[in-house]
Amino acid sequence: MASNRRPVLASVSADTGLPDDATLASAIDANRSQPGLLVLTHLYGKLADYPGARAMADQRGWVLLENDSLAATAGSPRECAPRTTRLLSFGSGKTVDGGGGGAILTNDARLADTLSTRASAWPVFDHAADQTEDHIVLARRHLSAIGLAWASEPLFAVEVAQCRHSFDPNLAEPILAALHRFPESNARRLARLAMWNEVLADVSHAISAPPVPISAAWRGLFRVQNEELRDRIVIAMREAGHDAGTNYPPLWDVAPTLVGDQRDTRGDAWGQTVVTLWLTDTYDQNRIRSAADVIKRTIGG
């Protein structure tokens, strides 16, 4: 929206929650825009390979933008192709939680200079900007909860303006500390994810982890066999005092004007059957087993 361009969607797979490589490559091939931008989002901290899409973007001279807000690439170093740019987030609740801020990594020196020059003219992201962002998030959640997710689309214009803030230097030390902690904290979360998989193994016919492994563990990601059971599990978990999340609404639900007729049933099928389970320090082995018992009783019932 900020650059007056129209987004072309590549729906996530109903099985993995990530776009298929062939779907992405086909979308690039069918789009004659020059220049173009390929956005690869490492959803849920999963790190998939997209050789076909990367090759197609390189062939067309498109820029590659990796949205890696959960630092999935941190544990899997790989050589970056030319014209590659990567977005990182250090906000609260992220896998690298520095309390706020973010970074743009790029191997394009000219782009780096341009971005630095532009950001230098922007005001620092401060308390007032933080409050505005909180209000936007709460408004979106409320509208989604009452079945009016589409009514939040005008908020995109506010969010575009929110992006025009520069970095708060007071966040530098907390972010460096979070980066230092990341390998150990990620290992702990991955160990809890392994516990969830272990205790739910005997009900894998009803709830199971998608096939692409998680690299940076934000939450445990599971797919339930149908929407009705997923919703019953989430209600039972919350009533028992355990955390359980559902998927973000598909973009076509919150931005029908921007997206137009690009709705895809694969994305709907994924969104209707996903449950996310917590990997924080409050979930030790006993609590994970207790929560798994609630899930199993719900499946059995």
RACOR-V389895 format. One record per backbone hydrogen bond with DSSP energy under -1.0 kcal/mol. NH is the residue of the N-H (numbers start at 1). CO is the residue of the C=O. Records with the same first field share a line. If there is no record, write none. Layout:
NH->CO ; CO
This chain:
4->1
13->18
17->13
24->20
25->21
26->22
27->23
28->24
29->25
30->26
31->28
38->63
40->65
42->67
43->41
45->42
46->43
54->50
55->51
56->52
57->53
58->54
59->55
60->56
62->57
63->36
64->83
65->38
66->85
67->40
68->87
71->68
74->71
76->73
85->64
86->105
87->66
88->103
90->101
94->91
98->90 ; 96
100->90
103->88
105->86
107->84
112->108
113->109
114->110
115->111
116->112
117->113
118->114
119->115
120->116
121->118
122->119
125->166
130->126
131->127
132->128
133->129
134->130
135->131
136->132
137->133
138->134
139->135
140->136
141->137
142->138
143->139
144->140
145->141
146->142
147->144
148->143
151->148
152->149
153->150
155->152
156->153
157->154
159->155
160->156
161->157
162->158
163->159
164->161
165->163
166->123
171->168
172->169
175->171
176->172
177->173
178->174
179->175
180->176
181->177
182->178
185->181
186->182
187->183
188->184
189->185
190->186
191->187
192->188
193->189
194->190
195->191
196->192
197->193
198->194
199->195
200->196
203->200
204->201
206->203
207->203
208->223
215->45
216->45
220->277
222->275
223->208
224->273
225->206
230->226
231->227
232->228
233->229
234->230
235->231
236->232
237->233
238->234
239->235
240->236
241->238
242->237
245->276
253->250
255->251
259->255
260->256
268->264
269->265
270->266
271->267
272->268
273->270
275->222
276->245
277->220
283->280
288->284
289->285
290->286
291->287
292->288
293->289
294->290
295->291
296->292
297->293
298->294
299->295
300->296
301->297
